[in-house]
């Protein structure tokens, strides 16, 4: 069977006892991961795919090759600058590996195996789904389709809305959503909550029981935690963490919808670009219509109480690796005390917690004069604050 590394251990039980352990691992053992396995394959084509925000991503279609235990047939090329930097062309023989043993990635092209008369890949000028002109905005690495009615974007937005990290509608996958759109049953997220058993029975793969089950699954997701609904809206730059920050700060969807870019920018952890784009979407005709239609469909967000505690109003930022707990565990303990786990350091940051191998956040904290705690001091502070609750 495939292995991705080895563990080196001290064999003496007496020495193991002397060295001891930390909470997540023993001091008498260390893991070593092998360099990623590399394989050669051929680029058959470089089509582009349209995402939910209109971003157009080039993808290398490959001759099937087994890498790290699974067959790879495609891999993302991220954006046109990356294609140009690696000079990947149709017909090229390339070296492939899995980044982190998970994500297929083209490492390099083998120039001596390149066929004659190959041409550099040229990015498309029009959307492959709706033929609208693609636009590359200043400072961005991707071209975008700006047509809000683009069918490819519509499907991707619905997939994102129903996904596990958003509304988590069980049984509503790509094949079902594509059929719902093709049959004209669904054009936007709110339409999902009006899908009937009779409509589902006209789609491929549905019988009475499976249709009933999906209708029930959709109905059960009419009421979800506010961070999930914010994530599901699919606003640019808003992932799980940012959605949590916005939910904690504003408390309700109505309060968020009324926020100006200045009010959003005042939220710790929200930068200028995020504030601008979120405000623009919320104040746009499209954004207002999406929210109004979701309300009419009976979708509600559970009110997010602003946590109270000794860290209320404080933003704590983690950098590096903690020995005593995982980062999500540390963030949960900060939240339980009323604090906000931040993702970036600014003058408004209260404390930076520095674990092993800290990144640039530590340097920035020192430059701005933000308080820094090492792990032992952080643990002691948590224990003391938790006693006060």
Residue pairs with C-beta under 8 A, 6 or more apart in sequence:
2 68
2 69
3 34
4 33
4 34
4 68
4 101
5 31
5 32
5 33
5 34
6 31
6 32
6 34
7 29
7 30
7 31
7 32
8 29
8 30
8 31
8 32
9 28
9 29
10 16
10 19
10 28
10 29
15 28
16 26
16 28
19 26
19 27
19 28
20 26
20 27
20 28
21 27
21 28
22 323
22 324
23 323
23 324
23 325
24 323
24 324
24 325
24 326
25 323
33 101
36 68
36 97
36 98
36 99
36 101
37 67
37 68
37 97
37 98
38 67
38 95
38 96
38 97
38 107
39 65
39 66
39 67
39 95
39 96
39 97
40 65
40 93
40 94
40 95
40 96
40 110
41 62
41 63
41 64
41 65
41 72
41 93
41 94
41 96
42 62
42 63
42 91
42 92
42 93
42 94
43 60
43 61
43 62
43 88
43 89
43 90
43 91
43 92
43 93
43 94
44 61
44 62
44 63
44 90
45 60
45 61
45 90
46 58
46 59
46 60
46 61
46 77
46 83
46 88
46 90
46 121
47 58
47 59
47 61
47 128
48 56
48 57
48 58
48 59
48 123
48 124
48 128
49 56
49 57
49 59
49 152
50 56
50 127
50 128
50 129
50 145
50 150
50 152
50 153
50 156
51 57
51 153
51 156
52 153
52 156
52 157
52 159
52 160
52 234
53 144
53 153
53 234
53 236
54 144
54 145
54 146
54 147
54 150
54 153
55 142
55 143
55 144
56 123
56 124
56 127
56 128
56 134
56 142
56 143
56 144
56 145
57 76
57 77
57 78
57 79
57 142
58 76
58 77
58 78
58 79
58 80
58 83
58 121
58 123
59 74
59 75
59 76
59 77
60 74
60 75
60 76
60 77
60 88
60 94
60 106
61 73
61 74
62 72
62 73
62 74
62 75
62 94
62 96
64 71
64 72
64 73
65 71
65 72
65 96
66 72
67 96
67 97
67 98
67 104
68 97
68 98
68 101
72 96
72 98
72 104
74 104
75 96
75 103
75 104
75 105
75 106
77 83
77 86
77 88
77 106
78 141
79 141
79 142
80 121
80 123
80 141
80 142
80 143
81 141
82 141
83 121
83 123
84 120
84 121
86 106
86 108
86 109
87 109
87 120
88 94
88 106
88 109
88 121
89 109
89 114
89 118
89 119
89 120
89 121
90 118
90 121
91 114
91 115
91 118
92 109
92 110
92 113
92 114
92 118
93 109
93 110
93 113
93 114
94 106
94 107
94 108
94 109
94 110
95 106
95 107
95 108
95 109
95 110
96 104
96 105
96 106
96 107
97 104
97 105
97 107
98 104
98 105
99 105
123 134
123 143
124 134
124 143
125 133
125 134
126 132
126 133
126 134
127 133
127 134
127 145
127 147
127 150
127 152
128 152
129 145
129 150
129 151
129 152
129 153
130 145
130 147
130 149
130 150
130 151
130 152
132 145
132 146
132 147
132 150
134 143
134 144
134 145
135 143
135 144
135 146
136 142
136 143
136 144
137 144
145 152
145 153
147 153
148 286
151 181
154 181
154 187
154 188
155 174
155 177
155 178
155 181
157 188
157 189
157 234
158 177
158 180
158 181
158 186
158 188
158 189
158 192
159 173
159 174
159 177
160 166
160 232
160 234
161 167
161 189
161 192
161 232
161 233
161 234
162 168
162 169
162 172
162 173
162 177
162 192
163 232
165 228
165 231
165 240
166 228
166 229
166 231
166 232
167 221
167 224
167 228
167 229
167 232
168 221
168 224
168 228
169 192
169 217
169 218
169 221
170 217
171 210
171 213
171 214
171 217
172 192
172 214
172 217
172 218
175 204
175 205
176 203
176 205
176 214
177 186
179 203
179 204
180 186
180 192
180 195
180 199
180 203
181 187
183 199
183 202
183 203
185 191
185 195
185 199
186 192
186 195
188 290
188 293
189 232
189 290
189 293
189 294
190 290
190 293
190 294
190 296
190 297
190 299
191 297
192 218
193 218
193 219
193 222
193 297
193 298
193 299
194 297
195 214
195 215
195 218
196 215
197 208
197 211
197 212
197 215
200 206
200 210
200 211
200 214
200 215
201 207
201 208
201 211
206 214
222 297
222 298
222 299
222 300
223 299
223 300
223 301
223 302
224 232
224 299
224 301
224 302
225 247
225 301
225 302
225 304
226 247
226 251
226 252
226 253
226 301
226 302
226 303
226 304
227 240
227 243
227 244
227 246
227 247
227 304
228 243
228 301
229 253
229 299
229 301
230 238
230 243
230 246
230 247
230 253
230 256
230 301
231 238
231 239
231 240
231 243
233 281
233 287
233 290
233 291
235 277
235 278
235 281
235 282
236 277
236 278
236 281
237 273
237 274
237 277
237 278
238 246
238 274
238 278
241 269
241 343
242 269
242 270
242 274
242 343
245 267
245 268
245 269
245 270
245 340
245 342
246 256
246 264
246 267
246 270
246 278
247 256
247 304
248 304
248 306
248 307
248 340
249 267
249 306
250 256
250 259
251 303
251 304
251 305
251 306
252 301
252 303
252 304
253 291
253 301
256 282
257 282
257 287
257 288
257 291
259 278
259 279
259 282
260 279
261 275
261 276
261 278
261 279
261 280
262 275
264 270
264 274
264 275
264 278
264 279
265 271
265 272
265 275
267 275
268 315
268 340
268 342
268 346
268 348
268 349
269 315
269 340
269 342
269 343
269 344
270 278
271 344
281 287
282 288
282 291
306 312
307 335
307 336
307 337
307 338
307 339
308 338
309 336
309 337
309 338
309 339
309 385
309 389
310 337
310 338
310 385
310 388
310 389
311 334
311 337
311 338
311 339
311 350
311 385
312 338
312 339
313 338
314 338
314 339
314 340
314 350
314 351
315 339
315 340
315 341
315 342
315 348
315 349
315 350
316 334
316 339
316 340
316 341
316 342
316 349
316 350
316 351
316 352
316 353
317 341
317 342
317 343
317 344
317 345
317 349
317 351
317 352
317 353
317 361
317 365
318 327
318 330
318 331
318 341
318 352
318 353
318 355
319 352
319 353
319 354
319 355
319 358
319 359
319 361
319 362
320 354
320 355
320 356
320 357
320 358
320 359
320 362
321 355
321 356
321 357
322 330
322 353
322 355
322 356
322 375
322 378
323 355
323 356
323 375
324 375
324 379
325 333
330 341
330 353
330 378
331 341
333 382
333 386
334 340
334 341
335 341
336 386
337 382
337 385
337 386
337 389
339 350
342 349
344 361
345 352
345 361
345 364
345 365
345 368
345 370
346 368
347 368
347 370
349 365
349 368
349 370
350 370
350 371
351 370
351 371
351 372
351 373
352 361
352 362
352 365
352 370
352 371
352 372
352 373
353 372
353 373
353 374
353 375
353 378
354 362
354 372
354 373
354 374
354 375
355 375
356 375
362 372
364 370
365 371
365 372
366 372
373 381
